[in-house]
Amino acid sequence: MTGISAPGGVAALVGILMGAPAIGQTPPAATKKAPASSEIVCEKQEVIGSRLQTKRVCMTRGEWADVLKQDREQLERKQTERGL
């Protein structure tokens, strides 16, 4: 039966784990700047009732954030409403 001896296996595992954090890190020069809230972003949205048709909606990042916030608040209101 062949295999890695315990001390050698532990040393190999420690070596792998010590090098692992460096793999996932990006160099400081490669980091991106925070997006400006005035940048225009376009998104394709499906048209309800059609499987093929889409429409293109363009808004600034700030407007998208407001729309998402309003949608989230409306959903939370509907989920917490009690039936009469």
C-alpha positions, 0 to 999 in steps of 0.5 A: 500500500502506497500513500503519503506519510502523515508528517509529509501529508500535513506539510503538503496540506499546510503548504496548499492552504498557506498559498490559497488566500493569494489565489483569490486576491486581486492586485490593488491596480486591478480593483474597480472604482465605485460606479457613479450614481449618474451612470446610465444602465440599460436592462432588457425586460420581458414583456408580460404575455409574450415569450419572445418580446423584450423591451429595453429600459435605461435609467441611472444607477440611482434611479434603478436603486430607487425602483428596487427599493420601492419594489421591495417596500411594496412587496413587504407591505403586501406580505404583512397585510392581514386579510379582512 
